[in-house]
Every structure is written in C-alpha cells, then in structure tokens.
Amino acid sequence: MLKKDAGKLEELLKVREQIVRNREQIEKAEGRQRCLSAKVTYSTITVQLSETKDYVPPTSPDYGSRLSRTFWNSVGAMEDAGKAIVTFVVAIAPWSPFIVLGLWLLRRATRRQRAG
C-alpha cells in the first residue's frame, strides 16, 4: 500500500511543482503587462494637423531685394539708436543739475590745486 501511495504522492508533488511554476510565469506576465500599461499611459501623443489653403512657398530673394532689405534694416537700426539716445537724455535730465554742480566743483578743485 505504501508503494502504491508513494507513486501517487510523487505524482502529486510533480503536479504541484508544475502548478507553482505556472503560477510564477503568470505573475511575471501580469507584472510585465502592468509595467507596459503604465508606460503606454505616459507615451500618449496628441497630433493636430491643419491645412493652409492657397499656400505659396517662399522664394529665395534676389540680390536687389537683399540689398533693399539690408538698407531698410540699417535705417531701422539707426532709428532705434536715435530713440535710445533720446530716451537716455530724457532719463538723465533730472540728474543734470547734480552732474553740472559736481563737474563745477571738480573743476574748481583742480584749478585751486594748480594755483596753489
């Protein structure tokens, strides 16, 4: 009887081992599936496309238009520089009495040193 039951016990242990291995594989696969699902959530891309009707691609400018654009850019830069100078003069205007007084005192002090 022991020999008979021992054979059944061995079979039961083998079946149990196989069930444990299968369960491990299932758990690994489920873990991998959860990981991939989380990555897919972060990798969603939204694309918006729109069509511009009657689109004309830009053409490369010829030499004359480049010269003209360069000239007018230079005029614009000169205008910006003029505005900056005027802004500086307006900003310094309230300080001018102090600057003039300081320069007058400095000149007076240097004259006294030369005379002395």
Secondary structure as UniProt FT lines:
FT   HELIX           2..42
FT   TURN            53..54
FT   HELIX           63..92
FT   HELIX           93..95
FT   HELIX           96..115
//
